[in-house]
Amino acid sequence: MQKTCPYPGFDETGDFYERQPNARVRPEAEEYAGKSRGCIDLFNSQKHKHVIPPPPSPRCPTGEARQNYENSRTGHIGNLLGGSGQPPPFEPRPFARVTVESEGIAESHKGREINSLLTNYGKNESSPRPNPRVKHEAEETADLSRGGRVNMLLHNSHSIPDTPRNAPRIKPEAQEIAANGMGASMAKIMGKYGETPRSARGVPRVKPEAQEIANLDRGVQMESLFHKYGKQQPQPQLAPKVKDGREIAEMDKGGRMSRLMHEINRLQSDPQPQPRAASSAGRNNIRKNRGTISQIFTESAKWQIVPKPGIRN
């Protein structure tokens, strides 16, 4: 009889079972303590002793049923791998119903040709090819289609005659354009690069009133800027049109900033109103509100601090 455990690592002897102290339960709370303990109690080795009953014997009334049961339980793979399988029953094959006309097709379907191809590969004779059915007027074209044209291109390209082309229909006034279209201009560029004369350019059509702008577009101004830098005459500037704002114009030239930096005392200041203080107390307050920072600077300027070596100030 095989013993089973409720879970892996179950201790049946109880040697590793940690002893728990007895619960201090009052008599009136014993019922609730029993419910809280639970009904599984996995850690009680005396309780869990499971015995698996043997499986029931199969009900096989006949020998064929017993054989089917054994085959389904053990399987057939072991017998097949060990080589102990029984050969299938021999049954004579029916004769093929082949007519006289289809004997050749039936023989080819038996696999003799593929058998000879696999066993005697490279030793079989090539099968004769039937003669092509070519008309007399198409014999030359058939020869070229067999690879004659490519053979001539690869090995004897000079023997290929030029394909006859129709003469181009060109009008007399388009003869020069047709000559350029044949590649004459490109042949000069590729074969005589740098030796061909420059093509003549037409005189630009410029109106008289746009002659100055056209000269500037040719690069005259940029050329003088690169080669005569610093030697050019300054362009005359128009006199400013100032009527009543000459003083403001002078300030815009930098006069206001010059006065702020160098002649600040000469700047006009807005007149300040006289303080309205009727009593002596009001005049004292005005004097106090003027600030004492100037007095502090004046008093500190009277003293001179002379540091002594070795003494931290």
Secondary structure in CASP SS format (residue, H / E / C, confidence):
PFRMAT SS
TARGET T0000
AUTHOR 0000-0000-0000
METHOD secondary structure of the structure
MODEL  1
M C 1.00
Q C 1.00
K E 1.00
T E 1.00
C C 1.00
P C 1.00
Y C 1.00
P C 1.00
G C 1.00
F C 1.00
D C 1.00
E C 1.00
T C 1.00
G C 1.00
D C 1.00
F C 1.00
Y C 1.00
E C 1.00
R C 1.00
Q C 1.00
P C 1.00
N C 1.00
A C 1.00
R C 1.00
V C 1.00
R C 1.00
P H 1.00
E H 1.00
A H 1.00
E H 1.00
E H 1.00
Y H 1.00
A H 1.00
G H 1.00
K H 1.00
S H 1.00
R H 1.00
G C 1.00
C C 1.00
I C 1.00
D C 1.00
L C 1.00
F C 1.00
N C 1.00
S C 1.00
Q C 1.00
K C 1.00
H C 1.00
K C 1.00
H E 1.00
V E 1.00
I C 1.00
P C 1.00
P C 1.00
P C 1.00
P C 1.00
S C 1.00
P C 1.00
R C 1.00
C C 1.00
P C 1.00
T C 1.00
G H 1.00
E H 1.00
A H 1.00
R H 1.00
Q H 1.00
N H 1.00
Y H 1.00
E H 1.00
N H 1.00
S H 1.00
R H 1.00
T H 1.00
G C 1.00
H C 1.00
I H 1.00
G H 1.00
N H 1.00
L H 1.00
L H 1.00
G H 1.00
G C 1.00
S C 1.00
G C 1.00
Q C 1.00
P C 1.00
P C 1.00
P C 1.00
F C 1.00
E C 1.00
P C 1.00
R C 1.00
P C 1.00
F C 1.00
A C 1.00
R C 1.00
V C 1.00
T C 1.00
V C 1.00
E C 1.00
S C 1.00
E H 1.00
G H 1.00
I H 1.00
A H 1.00
E H 1.00
S H 1.00
H C 1.00
K C 1.00
G C 1.00
R H 1.00
E H 1.00
I H 1.00
N H 1.00
S H 1.00
L H 1.00
L H 1.00
T H 1.00
N C 1.00
Y C 1.00
G C 1.00
K C 1.00
N C 1.00
E C 1.00
S C 1.00
S C 1.00
P C 1.00
R C 1.00
P C 1.00
N C 1.00
P C 1.00
R C 1.00
V C 1.00
K C 1.00
H H 1.00
E H 1.00
A H 1.00
E H 1.00
E H 1.00
T H 1.00
A H 1.00
D H 1.00
L H 1.00
S H 1.00
R H 1.00
G H 1.00
G H 1.00
R H 1.00
V H 1.00
N H 1.00
M H 1.00
L H 1.00
L H 1.00
H H 1.00
N C 1.00
S H 1.00
H H 1.00
S H 1.00
I C 1.00
P C 1.00
D C 1.00
T C 1.00
P C 1.00
R C 1.00
N C 1.00
A C 1.00
P C 1.00
R C 1.00
I C 1.00
K C 1.00
P H 1.00
E H 1.00
A H 1.00
Q H 1.00
E H 1.00
I H 1.00
A H 1.00
A H 1.00
N H 1.00
G H 1.00
M C 1.00
G C 1.00
A H 1.00
S H 1.00
M H 1.00
A H 1.00
K H 1.00
I H 1.00
M H 1.00
G H 1.00
K C 1.00
Y C 1.00
G C 1.00
E C 1.00
T C 1.00
P C 1.00
R C 1.00
S C 1.00
A C 1.00
R C 1.00
G C 1.00
V C 1.00
P C 1.00
R C 1.00
V C 1.00
K C 1.00
P H 1.00
E H 1.00
A H 1.00
Q H 1.00
E H 1.00
I H 1.00
A H 1.00
N H 1.00
L H 1.00
D H 1.00
R C 1.00
G C 1.00
V H 1.00
Q H 1.00
M H 1.00
E H 1.00
S H 1.00
L H 1.00
F H 1.00
H H 1.00
K C 1.00
Y C 1.00
G C 1.00
K C 1.00
Q C 1.00
Q C 1.00
P C 1.00
Q C 1.00
P C 1.00
Q C 1.00
L C 1.00
A C 1.00
P C 1.00
K C 1.00
V C 1.00
K C 1.00
D C 1.00
G C 1.00
R H 1.00
E H 1.00
I H 1.00
A H 1.00
E H 1.00
M H 1.00
D H 1.00
K H 1.00
G H 1.00
G H 1.00
R H 1.00
M H 1.00
S H 1.00
R H 1.00
L H 1.00
M H 1.00
H H 1.00
E C 1.00
I H 1.00
N H 1.00
R H 1.00
L C 1.00
Q C 1.00
S C 1.00
D C 1.00
P C 1.00
Q C 1.00
P C 1.00
Q C 1.00
P C 1.00
R C 1.00
A C 1.00
A C 1.00
S C 1.00
S H 1.00
A H 1.00
G H 1.00
R H 1.00
N H 1.00
N H 1.00
I H 1.00
R H 1.00
K H 1.00
N H 1.00
R C 1.00
G C 1.00
T C 1.00
I H 1.00
S H 1.00
Q H 1.00
I H 1.00
F H 1.00
T H 1.00
E H 1.00
S H 1.00
A H 1.00
K H 1.00
W C 1.00
Q C 1.00
I C 1.00
V C 1.00
P C 1.00
K C 1.00
P C 1.00
G C 1.00
I C 1.00
R C 1.00
N C 1.00
END
